[in-house]
């Protein structure tokens, strides 16, 4: 899973390191190249830059070429349902010298040969599915199961084996829709259209689009964050990085044919609605109430994005499988009004909370920082920078005599490197914050140099698997200095690399090549981040001092889940003066938190949900017995209703919490109370989703994690005084 990495990628000046040995293409001509020669030149340039822009400086050899071919095949057929084993053998024989053909001659004929075969197999699959839907009577009384996880499964041996797989998947999809309440005619129409639409869509791709698939596969063999982008994709990237949707404020990813919500943009309509969250999958889109939903399963992501985008102020209806659904038959429909994301909602904000602590009350501060933004402004209506805004909030928190501060980075995907350095500097006197190593091995040290500590009190940094890039720099530096207690998920995302955009036309022109059309660009990795201690933030991320159980703390969320991640490593530490406030008190704090978590009924519920999730991940299959599946749904519904009653029975009034924003931070006193979240009405809750995951079920997961972090902060402030 890819997080939202908000740092703007620079367009770099092409260095000799990136274009060394890129000459002698054999394409030199005073006139522009024709289409075929342009594609060949693009292929050669792409392979050469990738060889010279990665830390391993790995040449495209036969071993890497095999991974390249496998990656391209999985790009087209990730579920391994379309291509036959005989196809794979034929592809290998068709281009036995793939590495040399690619890097020396720019031969991309194999891409088009494979794509043509892919379309042929899709036609066979459509014919089979259409016939089955016309003639078959679907019975779901047997004990058959469907293995939906086919990432590493063998491809079907022959067409007979493929048809058996197609039949089983069709039965799976049919049962999902039946359990979701659709009638037989509706299901037949939906699944017929779904199967034919994929082929119709793929046939619209021209040779340039096929080359884009091919070179994208090549780039991602080197590094999951490297990418080839055709002209249109580059334009979309420049307009809106990472498919951040215009209108609802969400980041999407294609996941096994589903359009999956990866992150909600702070302040966006989706986030403010409380009706959708990371992990939800959108399966249908309608433009107004009463319209028929457009099924978007297996629809290319860019087309799904186009359906969800729209004019400001207009509604969009989303048919969603909640992240906590027991299976894919669970659906809910939500309506979101497309709006412009308000600037102030993306800025840092804070709360002041009065918590009970024995016979007294402890006042603490919480700063929610959604990103490390940087910009120019007057400080009133526009953000000056994340650091400047956090500094204003801390000023208010200090004026209110808080005993400690929580810096919440759980949803912070990164941003400005300089801001991460400056913000860390608010909590340390001076010293190194981050080391950046280039491709050539040069190390630059980013330092805080002001010699001042703006806030010197107890500090807790709250992290999750979604904390990435610049967030990891801050958390890692404060942990190295012993300045802050890091709590939350086991570790952060582990994105410790920097990418840049390389326009291929610039490289070609420097070599005297005039492409006949725009050859696109490469996004390549150019440097890695390291902590002051010399540890990389890549892959391993920043590990929490105290782990608080949560559903986001899953192995599938993070750099390790991506294909071909760069390794974790270390470099020499730099000299810095640690304050070491954490090490001596950490065992005591860990014991206190562990005791609370083990006896808390909310965490007990969460533990049960985590165990259920782990069981589902391990099984990677689902029953095709309708009665058994319906029983599971009924049991989950009853469980949810019981849990809701239990929560209501043990609910206590929340501690008083006051909002501190950049609009009210300089006003005297505290007046803006935070409205407590309430459980939804019975007709609003989704009975088919797990109450720990789905926000519509009144799930307390975020609340219990934050509450435990607050208790850890109080413990921390007390033991520091002793």
Buried (B, 14 or more C-beta within 10 A) or exposed (E): BBBBBBBEBEEBEBBEEBBEEBEEBEBEEEEEBEEEBBBBBBBBBBBBBBBBBBBEEBBBEEEBBBBBBEBBBBEBBBBBBBBBBEBBEBBEEEBEEBBBBBBBBBBBEBBBBBBEBBBEBBEBBBEBBBEBBEEEEBEBEEEEBBBBEBEEEEBBEEBEBBBEBBBBBBBBBBBBBBBBEBEEEBBBBBBBEBBBBBBEEBEEBEBBBBBBBBBBBBBBBBBBBBBBBBBBBBEBBBEEBBBBBBBBBBBBBBBBBBBBBBBBBBBBBBBBBEBBBBBBBBBBBBBEEEEEBBBBBBBBBEEBBEBBBBEEEEEBBBBBBBBBBBBBBBBBEBEBBBBEBBBEBBBBBBBBBBBEBEEEEBBBBBBBBBBBBBEEEEEEEEBBBBBBBBBBBBBBBBBBEBBBBBBBBBBBBBBBBBBBBBBBBBBBBBBBBBBBBBBEEEBEBBBBEEEEBBBEBBBBBBBBBBBBBBBBBBBBBBBBBBBBBBBBBBBBBBBBBBBBBBBBBBBBEEBEBBBBBBBBBBBBBBBBBBBBBBBBBBBBBBBBBBBBBBBBBBEEBBBBBBEEBBEBBEBEBBEBEBBEBBEEBBEEBBEBBEEBBEEBEBBEBBBBBBEBBEEEEEEEEBBBBBEEBBEBBEEBBEBBBEBBEEBEEEEEEEBBBBBBBBBBBEEEEBEBEBEEBEBBEEEEBBBBBBBBBBBBBBBBBBEBBBBBBBBBBBBBBBBBEE
